[in-house]
């Protein structure tokens, strides 16, 4: 019998990452201490091979490359959750938006609490950048990987977004 779930762990600047796949697409990426961190089941197969591209793109991300992730993803959730997660992928590297703004972007301006709940259920952190959503006044609120991890991811992106934008300036 072939396993239907593969996993690997990857060291990162924000701690160990657990990557999970169905063999075709990334189905989970959990930071160390993530509140919904699944424990690998004995039926899961530990194998880094299905994660080569994800590993390469995560390494580039942590090295400061600002390009979007381009990976096959298969998050499991409701239609509403998947709409929120798709909108998260449209937030550029280094940007931050509020839950209210995210609700407006999906056409549900009065659903900021539901958007927050869907954001909190995101099974593919970092690649689906739920850490880029902040409270109304810019306050760091809610992150399944912990607020310290969210802060570190945002600081990382801010540092490289500034460097990336300055590199393209023509001071001519």
C-alpha positions in Angstrom: 0.0 0.0 0.0 1.4 3.4 -1.0 1.1 6.1 1.7 -1.3 9.0 0.9 0.6 11.4 3.2 4.2 12.4 3.1 6.0 14.7 5.4 9.4 16.2 6.2 10.8 18.7 8.6 12.9 21.6 7.6 15.0 23.9 9.8 14.3 27.6 9.4 15.0 30.9 11.0 11.7 30.7 12.8 12.2 27.2 14.0 11.5 23.7 12.6 8.9 23.6 9.8 6.7 20.5 9.2 5.8 20.1 5.6 2.9 17.8 4.6 1.9 16.6 1.1 -0.6 14.3 -0.6 2.2 13.4 -3.1 1.0 15.9 -5.6 0.7 19.2 -3.7 1.6 20.8 -0.4 -1.3 20.3 2.0 0.3 21.6 5.2 3.2 23.8 6.4 3.3 24.2 10.2 5.7 26.3 12.2 7.2 24.9 15.4 4.6 25.3 18.2 1.7 25.8 15.8 -1.5 25.3 17.7 -2.9 22.9 15.0 0.4 21.2 14.3 -0.5 17.7 13.3 1.7 14.9 14.6 2.9 12.6 11.9 0.8 9.5 11.9 2.6 6.1 11.7 1.0 5.6 8.3 2.7 8.8 7.0 5.9 8.4 5.1 8.9 10.6 6.0 10.6 11.5 2.8 12.1 14.8 1.7 11.9 14.0 -2.0 8.3 15.3 -2.6 9.4 18.6 -1.0 12.4 19.5 -3.1 10.8 22.5 -4.8 9.0 23.7 -1.6 12.3 23.4 0.3 14.2 25.4 -2.4 11.5 28.1 -2.4 11.4 28.4 1.4 15.2 28.7 1.4 15.0 31.5 -1.1 12.3 33.2 1.0 14.4 33.1 4.1 17.3 34.4 2.0 15.2 37.4 1.3 14.0 36.7 -2.2 10.7 38.6 -2.6 9.1 36.5 -5.4 5.8 34.8 -4.7 5.8 31.1 -4.0 4.9 29.0 -7.0 3.9 25.6 -5.6 1.0 23.3 -6.1 -1.2 23.6 -3.0 -4.1 21.6 -1.8 -5.4 23.1 1.5 -8.4 21.4 2.9 -11.2 23.7 4.0 -14.6 25.2 3.3 -15.2 27.2 0.2 -15.1 30.4 2.3 -11.8 29.4 3.9 -10.3 28.6 0.5 -11.5 32.0 -0.8 -9.7 33.7 2.2 -6.6 31.7 1.6 -6.5 32.5 -2.1 -6.8 36.2 -1.2 -3.9 35.9 1.3 -1.7 34.7 -1.6 -2.3 38.1 -3.3 -0.7 40.1 -0.5 2.7 41.0 -1.7 5.9 40.2 0.2 6.5 42.8 2.9 2.9 44.2 2.8 0.4 44.1 5.7 -3.3 44.4 5.6 -6.1 44.3 8.2 -8.7 41.6 8.6 -11.3 44.2 7.5 -9.3 44.9 4.3 -9.1 41.2 3.6 -12.8 40.8 4.1 -13.4 43.7 1.6 -11.0 42.0 -0.9 -13.1 38.8 -0.9 -16.3 40.8 -1.3 -17.5 40.3 2.3 -16.8 43.6 4.0 -18.8 42.8 7.1 -17.2 39.4 7.6 -13.9 40.5 9.2 -14.4 38.1 12.2 -15.1 35.2 9.9 -12.1 36.1 7.8 -10.0 36.2 11.0 -11.3 32.7 11.9 -10.5 31.4 8.4 -7.1 33.0 8.5 -6.4 31.2 11.8 -7.3 27.9 10.2 -4.8 28.3 7.3 -3.0 25.0 7.0 -0.1 26.2 4.8 1.6 29.0 6.8 4.3 31.2 5.2 3.5 30.1 1.7 -0.1 31.2 2.2 1.0 34.3 4.1 -1.6 34.6 6.9 1.1 36.4 9.0 0.6 39.5 6.7 -2.8 40.1 8.2 -2.8 42.4 11.3 -5.4 44.1 13.5 -7.2 47.3 12.6 -4.5 49.6 14.1 -1.6 47.5 12.8 -1.5 45.5 16.0 -0.2 42.0 15.8 -3.1 39.8 16.6 -3.7 36.0 16.4 -1.2 33.7 14.7 -1.4 29.9 15.1 2.4 29.8 15.2 2.5 32.3 18.0 2.9 36.1 17.9 6.6 35.9 18.3 6.8 33.9 15.1 4.5 36.3 13.3 6.6 39.2 14.4 9.8 37.6 13.2 8.2 36.8 9.8 7.0 40.4 9.4 10.4 41.8 10.5 12.1 39.5 8.0 9.9 40.6 5.2 10.2 44.3 6.1 14.0 44.1 6.2 14.2 42.5 2.7 11.3 44.5 1.2 13.1 47.7 2.0 16.4 46.4 0.5 14.5 45.1 -2.6 12.8 48.4 -3.2 15.9 50.5 -2.6 17.8 48.3 -5.1 15.5 49.4 -7.9 15.7 53.2 -7.3 17.1 55.4 -9.9 18.8 58.2 -8.0 20.2 59.3 -11.3 
